[in-house]
């Protein structure tokens, strides 16, 4: 159990935000690691939003989150969606539950924020998005890295023509340590769990769809990952519709910290995002220079981007605009990931229309 004044995501922070007169009341389904983080942000940091209720399949986790945040813990998803004091829903439960919860929320007329991916199966993604389209409710998928200011600056440099026509994109995505083997077995593999963020980033910064994928993988970190049917080290090349090429490298273990970088090279120049250090201090001696390490945990780097994605969702719901990261943006990286899996298995480039027929 968390200590007094704490949640499972760390110490409760006092909020300096200014609430709107009528904040958007959001219920969170699933209060594991990522769901608890979203619940805390909604409760303390997102301007114009308010945490209204929580639900988790684990009754004790649900009750604990309700106590931590001072909100109602609902006994079921149906109870949460039927709440009169609920304006929108965040689906942060396990991936396999997402399609049914999206359909239920859409049928209840609730705007939906959903953590990635919607599903590991394309047919289930299409079923969920069909319900969203039929209901006409706002939907945003949780590709938070789009809202990181450094990554967004690369996208803006391309969109504004500063770097000219994009020729090459390089994306490095390396985690500090592998997740548990049981997680890897259920994750759908590195391309659908980890690289899916990079597939989205490639589309985001180039504003161009992917037409072909070539993937190579190896086990260089932990043999147990091979036993689980996955790889821990990968290189992926994407061919975009506009002729741009993207190269992605992934590793499950970067011993120096959480490593996330993006570079676009174009006809007029280049734009890149780098990793933030813990601080800007540097010590120089005869033995060399030493600085602060990189952030080790994804929350150490990306909490501000999560706040910004929530602010974008709240703004879209309030104004009636299409959310910044749509159902189409949820679907496309999954198709790329499925093509990458096939490419690795069959040892050949795979066109996306082979997967998405």
C-alpha positions as CSV (number, residue, x, y, z in Angstrom):
1,X,0.0,0.0,0.0
2,X,1.3,3.5,-0.7
3,X,2.3,5.7,2.2
4,X,0.2,8.5,3.3
5,X,0.2,11.3,0.6
6,X,1.6,8.9,-2.0
7,X,0.3,6.9,-5.0
8,X,1.8,4.0,-6.7
9,X,3.5,6.4,-9.1
10,X,5.3,8.4,-6.5
11,X,4.7,11.3,-4.1
12,X,1.5,13.3,-4.6
13,X,2.5,16.7,-6.1
14,X,0.6,19.8,-5.2
15,X,-1.1,21.2,-8.2
16,X,-0.4,24.7,-9.4
17,X,-2.9,24.5,-12.3
18,X,-5.9,26.8,-12.6
19,X,-9.1,24.8,-13.0
20,X,-11.6,25.8,-15.6
21,X,-15.1,26.6,-14.2
22,X,-16.3,23.3,-15.5
23,X,-13.4,20.8,-15.7
24,X,-13.7,17.8,-18.0
25,X,-14.5,14.9,-15.6
26,X,-12.6,11.8,-16.7
27,X,-12.8,8.2,-15.4
28,X,-9.8,5.9,-15.6
29,X,-10.3,2.2,-16.4
30,X,-7.2,0.3,-15.3
31,X,-5.0,1.6,-12.5
32,X,-1.9,-0.4,-12.9
33,X,1.4,1.4,-13.5
34,X,0.4,3.5,-16.5
35,X,-3.2,3.9,-15.4
36,X,-2.1,5.2,-11.9
37,X,0.2,7.7,-13.6
38,X,-2.7,9.0,-15.8
39,X,-5.0,9.1,-12.8
40,X,-2.5,11.2,-10.8
41,X,-1.9,13.6,-13.7
42,X,-5.6,14.1,-14.1
43,X,-6.0,14.7,-10.4
44,X,-3.1,17.1,-10.0
45,X,-1.6,18.5,-13.2
46,X,-3.9,18.7,-16.2
47,X,-5.5,22.1,-16.6
48,X,-9.2,21.8,-17.4
49,X,-9.5,18.2,-16.3
50,X,-10.5,16.4,-13.2
51,X,-10.3,12.7,-12.1
52,X,-13.9,11.6,-11.5
53,X,-13.8,7.8,-10.9
54,X,-11.6,4.8,-11.3
55,X,-12.1,1.1,-12.0
56,X,-9.8,-1.9,-12.1
57,X,-10.4,-5.6,-12.4
58,X,-8.4,-6.0,-9.2
59,X,-10.9,-4.8,-6.6
60,X,-8.3,-3.9,-4.1
61,X,-6.2,-1.9,-6.6
62,X,-9.4,-0.1,-7.5
63,X,-10.3,0.7,-3.9
64,X,-6.7,1.8,-3.2
65,X,-6.7,4.2,-6.2
66,X,-10.1,5.6,-5.1
67,X,-8.7,6.3,-1.6
68,X,-5.4,7.7,-3.0
69,X,-7.1,10.2,-5.2
70,X,-10.3,10.8,-3.3
71,X,-12.7,9.6,-6.0
72,X,-15.2,6.9,-6.4
73,X,-14.0,3.4,-7.1
74,X,-16.5,1.7,-9.5
75,X,-17.2,-2.0,-9.2
76,X,-17.5,-2.4,-13.0
77,X,-16.8,-0.7,-16.3
78,X,-20.6,-0.5,-16.8
79,X,-21.0,1.4,-13.5
80,X,-18.2,3.8,-14.4
81,X,-19.7,4.5,-17.9
82,X,-23.2,5.0,-16.5
83,X,-22.0,7.7,-14.1
84,X,-23.8,10.9,-14.6
85,X,-20.8,12.9,-13.4
86,X,-18.5,11.4,-16.1
87,X,-17.6,13.4,-19.3
88,X,-14.9,11.1,-20.8
89,X,-13.0,7.9,-20.2
90,X,-9.4,6.8,-20.2
91,X,-8.8,3.2,-21.1
92,X,-5.5,2.1,-19.5
93,X,-6.2,-1.5,-18.8
94,X,-4.5,-4.5,-20.3
95,X,-4.3,-4.5,-24.1
96,X,-6.7,-7.4,-24.6
97,X,-9.5,-5.6,-22.9
98,X,-9.2,-2.4,-25.0
99,X,-11.6,-3.2,-27.9
100,X,-14.5,-4.2,-25.7
101,X,-14.1,-1.2,-23.4
102,X,-13.8,1.1,-26.4
103,X,-17.0,-0.3,-27.9
104,X,-18.8,0.1,-24.5
105,X,-17.5,3.7,-24.1
106,X,-18.5,4.6,-27.6
107,X,-22.0,3.1,-27.1
108,X,-22.2,5.2,-23.9
109,X,-21.4,8.3,-25.9
110,X,-18.2,9.0,-24.0
111,X,-15.1,10.7,-25.5
112,X,-12.3,8.1,-25.3
113,X,-8.6,8.3,-24.6
114,X,-6.9,4.9,-25.0
115,X,-3.4,3.8,-24.2
116,X,-1.6,2.1,-27.1
117,X,-2.1,-0.3,-28.7
118,X,-5.9,-0.7,-29.2
119,X,-5.2,-4.4,-29.9
120,X,-2.6,-6.8,-31.2
121,X,-5.1,-8.0,-33.8
122,X,-6.0,-5.7,-36.7
123,X,-9.6,-7.1,-36.9
124,X,-10.2,-6.1,-33.3
125,X,-8.8,-2.6,-34.0
126,X,-11.2,-2.2,-36.8
127,X,-14.1,-3.4,-34.7
128,X,-13.3,-0.9,-32.0
129,X,-12.8,2.0,-34.4
130,X,-16.0,1.2,-36.3
131,X,-17.9,1.6,-33.0
132,X,-16.1,5.0,-32.4
133,X,-17.1,6.1,-35.9
134,X,-20.7,5.0,-35.5
135,X,-21.0,6.8,-32.2
136,X,-19.3,9.9,-33.5
137,X,-17.3,10.3,-30.2
138,X,-13.8,11.9,-30.0
139,X,-11.0,9.3,-29.8
140,X,-7.3,9.8,-29.0
141,X,-4.7,7.1,-28.9
142,X,-1.8,7.5,-26.3
143,X,1.3,8.1,-28.4
144,X,2.6,10.5,-25.9
145,X,6.0,11.0,-27.6
146,X,4.4,13.2,-30.2
147,X,3.9,15.7,-27.4
148,X,7.6,15.7,-26.3
149,X,8.8,19.3,-27.2
150,X,12.1,18.0,-28.6
151,X,10.5,15.4,-30.9
152,X,7.8,17.9,-31.9
153,X,10.5,20.4,-32.9
154,X,11.9,17.9,-35.4
155,X,8.4,17.4,-36.8
156,X,7.9,21.2,-37.0
157,X,11.2,21.7,-38.8
158,X,9.9,19.3,-41.5
159,X,6.4,20.6,-41.6
160,X,7.7,24.2,-41.9
161,X,10.1,23.3,-44.8
162,X,13.2,24.3,-42.8
163,X,15.0,21.0,-43.6
164,X,13.5,20.7,-47.1
165,X,12.3,17.4,-48.4
166,X,13.0,14.6,-45.9
167,X,15.5,12.1,-47.3
168,X,16.5,10.0,-44.3
169,X,15.1,9.6,-40.8
170,X,17.0,7.9,-37.9
171,X,15.3,6.8,-34.7
172,X,17.1,5.2,-31.8
173,X,14.9,3.7,-29.1
174,X,16.6,1.8,-26.3
175,X,15.2,0.9,-22.9
176,X,17.5,0.7,-19.9
177,X,16.4,-2.9,-19.0
178,X,14.2,-5.6,-20.4
179,X,10.7,-6.0,-19.0
180,X,9.8,-9.3,-17.2
181,X,9.7,-12.4,-19.4
182,X,6.0,-12.9,-18.7
183,X,5.3,-9.4,-20.0
184,X,7.3,-10.1,-23.2
185,X,5.3,-13.3,-23.8
186,X,2.0,-11.4,-23.7
187,X,3.3,-8.2,-25.3
188,X,3.1,-9.3,-29.0
189,X,6.8,-8.9,-29.3
190,X,9.3,-6.0,-29.6
191,X,7.7,-4.6,-32.8
192,X,4.2,-4.3,-31.3
193,X,5.2,-3.4,-27.8
194,X,8.3,-1.1,-28.2
195,X,9.0,-0.2,-31.8
196,X,5.3,0.7,-32.3
197,X,6.2,4.1,-30.8
198,X,8.9,4.5,-33.3
199,X,6.7,3.5,-36.2
200,X,4.3,6.3,-35.1
201,X,7.2,8.7,-34.8
202,X,8.3,8.0,-38.3
203,X,4.9,8.8,-39.7
204,X,4.6,11.8,-37.4
205,X,7.9,13.5,-38.3
206,X,7.7,12.8,-42.1
207,X,3.9,13.3,-42.5
208,X,4.2,10.4,-44.9
209,X,2.7,6.9,-44.8
210,X,4.9,3.7,-44.8
211,X,4.7,1.4,-47.8
212,X,7.3,-1.3,-47.1
213,X,9.2,-2.7,-44.1
214,X,12.4,-4.7,-43.7
215,X,13.3,-6.0,-40.2
216,X,16.2,-7.8,-38.7
217,X,16.5,-9.0,-35.1
218,X,18.8,-10.7,-32.7
219,X,19.0,-11.8,-29.1
220,X,22.0,-10.0,-27.6
221,X,20.7,-9.3,-24.1
222,X,18.9,-12.3,-22.6
223,X,18.5,-15.8,-24.0
224,X,15.2,-16.1,-22.1
225,X,13.8,-13.6,-24.5
226,X,14.5,-16.0,-27.4
227,X,12.8,-18.7,-25.4
228,X,9.8,-16.4,-25.2
229,X,9.7,-16.2,-28.9
230,X,11.1,-12.6,-29.3
231,X,14.2,-10.6,-30.0
232,X,15.8,-7.9,-27.9
233,X,17.8,-6.1,-30.5
234,X,16.4,-4.9,-33.8
235,X,17.1,-2.9,-36.9
236,X,14.1,-1.8,-39.1
237,X,14.0,0.1,-42.4
238,X,10.9,1.8,-43.5
239,X,10.1,3.0,-47.0
240,X,7.7,6.0,-47.1
241,X,5.2,6.9,-49.7
242,X,7.1,10.2,-50.4
243,X,10.4,8.3,-51.0
244,X,11.9,9.0,-47.6
245,X,13.7,6.2,-45.8
246,X,13.6,5.6,-42.0
247,X,16.1,3.5,-40.1
248,X,15.1,2.4,-36.5
249,X,17.4,0.7,-34.0
250,X,16.0,-0.9,-30.9
251,X,17.6,-2.5,-27.8
252,X,15.9,-3.8,-24.7
253,X,19.0,-2.9,-22.6
254,X,20.9,0.4,-22.7
255,X,23.0,0.3,-19.6
256,X,23.5,4.1,-19.6
257,X,19.8,4.9,-19.4
258,X,16.6,5.6,-21.4
259,X,17.8,6.5,-24.9
260,X,15.3,8.2,-27.3
261,X,16.6,10.2,-30.3
262,X,15.1,11.3,-33.6
263,X,16.9,12.8,-36.6
264,X,15.5,14.0,-40.0
265,X,18.0,14.7,-42.8
266,X,16.6,16.6,-45.7
267,X,17.4,18.6,-48.8
268,X,18.1,21.8,-46.9
269,X,19.5,20.6,-43.6
270,X,18.7,18.4,-40.6
271,X,16.8,18.5,-37.4
272,X,17.3,16.3,-34.4
273,X,16.1,15.6,-30.8
274,X,18.5,14.4,-28.2
275,X,18.2,13.0,-24.7
276,X,17.9,15.3,-21.7
277,X,20.5,14.9,-18.9
278,X,19.6,14.8,-15.3
279,X,21.1,18.3,-15.1
280,X,23.5,20.5,-17.1
281,X,26.5,20.4,-14.8
282,X,29.8,19.1,-16.1
283,X,33.0,18.2,-14.2
284,X,36.3,18.4,-16.2
285,X,39.6,17.1,-14.9
286,X,42.8,15.7,-16.3
287,X,41.0,12.3,-16.4
288,X,38.2,13.7,-18.7
289,X,34.8,15.2,-18.5
290,X,31.8,13.8,-16.5
291,X,28.2,14.9,-16.6
292,X,24.8,13.8,-15.3
293,X,23.4,10.4,-16.5
294,X,20.4,10.1,-18.8
295,X,17.0,9.5,-17.2
296,X,16.7,5.8,-16.4
297,X,12.9,5.4,-16.3
298,X,10.4,6.5,-19.0
299,X,8.5,8.5,-16.5
300,X,11.6,10.5,-15.6
301,X,11.6,11.8,-19.2
302,X,8.1,11.8,-20.5
303,X,5.7,13.0,-17.7
304,X,5.5,16.5,-19.4
305,X,4.6,14.9,-22.7
306,X,1.8,12.9,-20.9
307,X,0.5,16.2,-19.5
308,X,0.6,17.8,-22.9
309,X,-1.3,14.9,-24.5
310,X,-4.0,15.2,-21.9
311,X,-4.2,19.0,-22.5
312,X,-4.6,18.3,-26.2
313,X,-7.4,15.7,-25.5
314,X,-9.3,18.1,-23.2
315,X,-9.0,20.9,-25.7
316,X,-10.3,18.8,-28.5
317,X,-13.3,17.5,-26.6
318,X,-14.1,21.0,-25.5
319,X,-13.9,22.6,-28.9
320,X,-15.3,19.7,-30.9
321,X,-12.1,19.5,-32.9
322,X,-10.6,16.1,-34.1
323,X,-8.1,14.9,-31.5
324,X,-4.4,15.3,-32.4
325,X,-3.7,11.5,-32.5
326,X,-6.7,9.7,-34.1
327,X,-7.9,6.2,-34.7
328,X,-6.1,6.1,-38.0
329,X,-2.9,6.9,-36.1
330,X,-3.6,4.0,-33.8
331,X,-4.1,1.6,-36.7
332,X,-1.2,2.5,-38.9
333,X,1.7,1.6,-36.5
334,X,0.1,-1.8,-35.8
335,X,0.0,-2.6,-39.5
336,X,3.7,-1.6,-39.8
337,X,4.5,-3.7,-36.7
338,X,2.7,-6.7,-38.2
339,X,4.7,-6.2,-41.4
340,X,7.9,-6.0,-39.4
341,X,7.1,-9.3,-37.7
342,X,6.5,-11.0,-41.0
343,X,9.7,-9.5,-42.4
344,X,11.7,-10.9,-39.5
345,X,10.1,-14.3,-39.8
346,X,10.4,-14.6,-43.5
347,X,13.7,-12.8,-44.1
348,X,12.4,-10.4,-46.7
349,X,10.9,-6.9,-47.2
350,X,7.2,-6.9,-46.7
351,X,4.8,-4.4,-48.3
352,X,2.1,-3.1,-46.0
353,X,-0.7,-4.1,-48.4
354,X,0.4,-7.8,-47.8
355,X,-0.7,-7.3,-44.2
356,X,-3.6,-4.9,-44.6
357,X,-5.8,-6.5,-47.2
